[in-house]
Amino acid sequence: MLVLLPPSEGKAAGGTGAPLDAGTLSLPGLAAAREAVLAELVDLCAGDEPKAREVLGLSEGLRGEVAKNAGLRTAAALPAGELYTGVLYDALGLGDLPAAARARAERSLLVFSGLWGAVRVSDRIPSYRCSMGVKLPGLGALGAYWREPMAEVMPEAAGDGLVLDLRSAAYAAAWKPKGEVAGRTATVRVLHSQVVDGVEKRAVVSHFNKATKGRLVRDLLVAGVQPAGPAELVEVLRGLGYVVEGEAPARGGRAWALDVVVTQIH
């Protein structure tokens, strides 16, 4: 099973660890593309700060993020699973997973990133600010930039099992499973269901959508299950207490679209 995750804007401080060693990152086929993005981002942020803030979509109050990017090559790095601190990662709780579940997380979780393309949770990276929606002056829109290098490495990374795609739209733009891989890919949407005046209404609630996805991945890791494909995933999630709706796509070569329906937001 391969689980595709978005990163988070929230990140832990890098501390005093060793700096980035790009040669140790997973998916080495992305090395050249990573270096190109890193070089332009560092140069941009070390130069014209107002321009850098404009490109990155940052307010003046976040000017410290520009300085942080300028120092990426020498900044302390830490495992990606410890770096990301947003809602999804808080719910996932990698730090207190049982040892066997943590080992499964290191094998199966892949975090997409505007700067790094994609990394494993054990890959050591510095704190940065560069979303997939950024358009760098030289390389252009990062969502489009990453498509070619991702297309080269992701089919092998996907292996021959289930691909559980929990990315947001901006990060999904960097790689779309195709053909046989798409047929064993499942995307998940979390819907909040409530009854208003006797009528059920469903809506996506961003914060809870992320939290539910984090708990769902945690439950799969702790349970130690390896669904072979989307149909088996549905049964596994139902066995874990989730309300899941969805069925095979009408045509082959397309991902399954699953809805996880919740009635309480917490």
matplotlib code that plots the C-alpha trace (Angstrom):
import matplotlib.pyplot as plt

x = [0.0, 1.2, -0.5, -0.1, -0.4, -0.3, 2.2, 1.2, 1.8, 2.5, 6.1, 8.2, 11.4, 14.5, 16.4, 20.2, 20.5, 22.6, 21.6, 20.0, 21.8, 19.8, 21.6, 19.9, 16.3, 14.0, 13.0, 16.5, 15.0, 13.7, 17.2, 17.8, 14.3, 14.6, 17.9, 16.4, 13.5, 15.8, 18.3, 15.7, 13.9, 17.0, 18.2, 14.8, 14.5, 18.2, 17.6, 14.5, 12.4, 9.2, 9.4, 9.9, 6.9, 4.8, 5.8, 5.2, 1.9, 3.2, 2.1, 4.7, 4.1, 5.5, 8.7, 10.6, 9.6, 11.5, 14.7, 14.1, 14.0, 17.2, 19.0, 17.7, 21.0, 22.5, 19.4, 18.9, 16.9, 14.6, 12.5, 9.5, 7.2, 8.3, 8.5, 4.9, 2.6, -0.8, -4.2, -3.7, -0.3, -1.6, -4.4, -2.0, 0.3, 3.4, 5.4, 3.4, 2.7, 3.6, 7.0, 5.5, 3.0, 5.8, 7.8, 4.8, 4.4, 8.0, 7.5, 4.1, 3.6, 4.7, 4.3, 4.0, 5.8, 6.2, 9.9, 10.9, 8.4, 7.7, 9.5, 9.1, 8.3, 11.8, 13.5, 15.3, 14.4, 14.6, 11.6, 10.5, 7.7, 6.8, 3.4, 2.6, 0.5, 3.6, 4.7, 8.5, 9.7, 12.1, 10.5, 6.9, 3.9, 5.3, 2.2, 3.0, 6.8, 6.6, 4.5, 7.2, 9.7, 6.8, 5.6, 9.0, 9.4, 5.9, 4.8, 7.7, 7.1, 3.4, 4.5, 1.8, -0.6, -3.3, -2.5, -4.5, -4.6, -5.4, -3.8, -5.5, -6.2, -3.1, -0.8, -2.8, -1.9, 1.7, 0.9, -2.2, -2.2, -2.9, -3.8, -3.3, -2.1, -5.2, -7.3, -5.9, -6.0, -8.6, -9.2, -11.1, -13.4, -14.7, -18.3, -20.0, -23.6, -26.3, -30.1, -31.7, -35.5, -35.7, -33.4, -29.9, -27.3, -23.6, -20.7, -16.9, -15.4, -11.8, -10.4, -12.3, -11.6, -7.9, -8.3, -10.4, -7.9, -5.1, -7.1, -8.0, -4.3, -3.4, -6.0, -4.8, -1.2, -2.0, -4.3, -1.4, -3.7, -2.6, -5.7, -4.9, -7.1, -9.9, -12.7, -10.8, -10.0, -13.7, -14.3, -11.3, -12.4, -16.0, -14.5, -12.6, -15.9, -15.9, -19.0, -17.7, -19.6, -18.3, -18.0, -15.8, -15.7, -17.7, -14.6, -11.3, -8.1, -9.8, -9.3, -12.1, -13.7, -14.7, -16.7, -16.2, -19.3, -19.2, -21.9, -19.8, -17.0, -14.4]
y = [0.0, 3.5, 6.5, 9.9, 12.8, 16.6, 18.5, 21.1, 24.9, 24.3, 23.1, 22.4, 24.3, 22.5, 22.6, 22.0, 18.9, 18.4, 20.3, 18.8, 16.0, 15.9, 12.7, 10.7, 11.6, 8.9, 8.8, 9.7, 10.1, 13.5, 14.7, 17.0, 18.5, 19.1, 20.9, 23.2, 24.2, 24.6, 26.7, 29.1, 29.3, 30.1, 32.7, 34.3, 34.6, 35.7, 38.6, 40.8, 40.1, 41.9, 40.0, 36.7, 37.5, 38.2, 35.0, 32.9, 34.6, 35.8, 38.8, 41.2, 39.5, 36.3, 37.9, 35.5, 32.7, 34.4, 34.5, 30.9, 29.8, 31.8, 29.6, 26.2, 24.8, 25.2, 25.0, 22.1, 19.2, 16.7, 13.8, 15.0, 13.1, 15.3, 18.5, 18.7, 19.7, 20.5, 19.1, 15.9, 15.2, 15.9, 13.4, 10.9, 11.1, 9.5, 10.2, 7.9, 5.1, 1.6, 0.5, -1.8, 0.8, 3.4, 1.1, 0.6, 4.4, 4.8, 2.3, 3.4, 7.1, 9.6, 13.3, 15.6, 18.9, 22.0, 22.1, 18.4, 16.8, 13.9, 12.5, 9.7, 10.6, 9.4, 11.8, 14.6, 18.0, 21.6, 23.7, 25.7, 27.7, 26.8, 25.4, 23.5, 26.5, 28.7, 29.9, 30.6, 33.2, 30.7, 27.3, 28.3, 26.8, 24.0, 21.8, 21.6, 21.5, 18.4, 16.4, 15.1, 14.0, 12.5, 10.5, 8.9, 7.8, 7.3, 4.1, 2.3, 3.9, 2.8, -0.9, -3.4, -2.7, -0.2, 3.5, 5.6, 9.2, 11.7, 14.7, 18.1, 19.2, 21.4, 18.5, 16.0, 18.1, 17.1, 13.4, 11.7, 7.9, 6.4, 3.1, 0.0, 2.1, 4.3, 1.1, 0.3, 3.9, 5.2, 8.9, 9.8, 12.7, 13.3, 14.5, 15.8, 14.7, 16.4, 16.5, 19.9, 20.2, 16.5, 16.6, 15.2, 17.7, 16.9, 19.2, 19.1, 20.8, 21.5, 21.2, 18.0, 16.6, 16.7, 15.4, 12.4, 11.5, 11.6, 9.3, 7.0, 6.5, 6.0, 3.3, 1.5, 1.6, 0.3, -2.4, -3.6, -4.3, -4.2, -3.9, -5.3, -2.7, -0.2, -2.8, -4.4, -1.0, -0.3, -3.5, -2.8, 0.7, -0.4, -3.0, -0.2, 1.6, 4.1, 4.7, 4.5, 5.0, 4.4, 1.8, 0.8, 3.5, 2.9, 2.7, 0.9, 2.9, 5.4, 5.8, 4.9, 7.9, 7.0, 9.1, 8.7, 10.1, 11.4, 12.8, 14.4, 17.0, 16.6]
z = [0.0, -0.9, 0.8, -0.9, 1.5, 1.1, 3.2, 5.7, 6.1, 9.7, 10.3, 13.3, 13.9, 12.6, 15.8, 15.7, 13.5, 10.5, 7.3, 4.2, 2.4, -0.8, -1.9, 0.9, -0.1, -1.4, -5.0, -6.3, -9.8, -8.6, -7.6, -10.6, -10.4, -6.7, -7.1, -9.8, -7.5, -4.5, -6.4, -7.7, -4.4, -2.4, -5.0, -5.1, -1.3, -0.8, -3.3, -3.6, -0.4, -1.6, -4.9, -3.0, -0.8, -3.9, -5.6, -2.5, -1.6, 1.8, 3.8, 5.3, 8.6, 7.2, 5.9, 8.2, 5.9, 3.1, 5.2, 6.2, 2.5, 1.8, 4.3, 3.2, 2.3, 5.7, 7.9, 10.3, 8.9, 10.5, 9.4, 7.3, 9.6, 12.4, 10.3, 9.3, 12.1, 10.5, 11.3, 9.3, 10.8, 14.4, 13.9, 12.3, 15.3, 13.8, 17.0, 19.2, 16.8, 18.0, 16.5, 13.9, 12.8, 12.6, 10.4, 8.1, 7.9, 6.8, 4.0, 2.8, 3.3, 0.6, 1.2, -1.9, -1.8, -4.0, -3.2, -2.9, -5.3, -2.9, 0.2, 2.7, 6.3, 7.3, 4.8, 6.6, 5.2, 6.5, 7.3, 4.2, 2.6, -1.0, -1.9, -5.0, -6.1, -6.4, -9.8, -9.8, -12.3, -14.0, -13.6, -13.8, -12.0, -9.8, -10.2, -13.9, -13.4, -11.4, -13.8, -16.0, -13.3, -11.3, -14.3, -14.5, -10.8, -9.5, -11.4, -9.8, -6.4, -6.6, -6.7, -7.4, -4.5, -3.4, -3.9, -1.4, -2.6, 0.1, -1.6, -2.0, -5.6, -5.8, -5.0, -7.0, -10.1, -9.8, -10.6, -11.8, -11.7, -15.2, -16.7, -14.5, -11.5, -11.7, -11.5, -8.1, -6.8, -4.4, -3.6, -0.4, 0.3, 3.8, 4.1, 7.2, 7.2, 9.3, 9.2, 8.8, 9.0, 8.3, 5.2, 5.2, 4.0, 3.4, 3.1, 3.1, 6.2, 5.5, 9.0, 9.8, 6.4, 7.2, 10.7, 9.6, 6.9, 9.5, 11.8, 8.9, 8.0, 11.6, 12.0, 8.8, 10.1, 13.5, 12.2, 10.0, 7.0, 3.4, 1.2, -2.3, -4.0, -3.6, -3.1, -0.3, 1.2, 1.4, 3.4, 5.7, 6.5, 7.2, 9.5, 11.3, 11.9, 9.0, 6.9, 3.3, 0.1, -3.4, -6.2, -9.1, -11.8, -14.9, -17.1, -16.4, -15.9, -13.5, -9.8, -7.4, -5.7, -2.1, 0.4, 4.1, 5.8, 9.3, 11.6, 14.3, 13.9, 16.6]

ax = plt.figure().add_subplot(projection="3d")
ax.plot(x, y, z, "-o")
ax.set_aspect("equal")
plt.show()
